[in-house]
Amino acid sequence: NRQASIQYNGPVDTTSVSELLQDTSMFTEKDVVIDGTIIRQLKNDKFVFSDGNAEIQIELDDVHLATPLDANTKVRIFGEYEGGNTPEIEVDHIQIM
């Protein structure tokens, strides 16, 4: 049972980083889609993402990253937002725009 991977490039409901950061409860977990750029690397799988207005830490495994990116590469991130002391998004899928 192989599943097809769908690459949809049409409109998607996205969230702003500022909206996410309004709820930093450590019990907060929600699926999100955000657009922006990865502006710097913190550790092997930890990066800082910006939507142009605010920044948030993301966790991005190299298995999700088939194409090299730089700070000017616009991306759409699908993942799970987790609140807490250091709010972050665990990336499930990344799409180059």
N, C-alpha and C positions, 0 to 999 in steps of 0.2 A: 504494500500500500504506500506508494510514493505520493506525497502531496506536492502540488504545483506551487511555486512561489510567485505571488502576484505583485507586480510593480505598478501600483496605481499612481498616476501623476496629476490627478485632478484635485479639486478643492477638498480640504480636510479641516475639520474643526480643530484649531490649535489653541494653546493656552500660553499666556505670557509668563515669564519667569517671576515678575512682580506678583502676579496672582498666586502662584505657587508658594512664594515666600511669606504670604499672609498667614498661612497655616503651617507652623513648624512643630506641631505637637509630635512627640515621638511615636504616637500611635497612628499617625497619618500615613496612609498608603493609597495611591490612586494611579490609574493608568493615564498617561499624558502623551500629547504630541506637541512638540515645540520646534520652531524654526529659528535658525540663527547660525552662528559660527563657533567652532572650537578655538579658543584664543590662546590657550597654553596648556602644557602638560605638567602635572604635579608629581606623579609617580608613574609606574608602568601602566596601570589601567585607570588612573584618576586624571581628569582633565577639568578645565574651567570652560564653561559654555556661556555664550552671551547671545541674547536676542536683540541686542542693540540698545536696550534700556537697563537691563539688570543682568547679573551673573549668578551662576549656580554650578556646583560641582557635579560632574557626571562620572559614572563608572562605565568604561567602555572596554570590553575584552577585544583583543586583536582578532578574534575569530569573526567579529562583526565588521571589521575594517579591511576590505579587500583592496581599496584604492587609497593611495597616500593623500593626506589632506594638509592644508596650511591654514593660517588664520583668516584667509580671504575666501575659503571654500564654504559656500552656503549649504547647509544641511538641514534635513528634517529628521528629528529624533523621535522614535516611538519607544516608550519605556515606562518604568514605574517610579513615581515620585515617592520618596520616603523622607518624612520630617525628622526632627531630632536636633541634637547639638550642631551637626553639620548636615543640613538638608542636601539631598542629592538625588539624582535620577540614575537608576540602573537601566542602561540602554539594552533594549531587546532587538532593535533594528535601527539602522541608520541609512538614510537615503540622500544622495547628493542631488541638489536642486539644479 
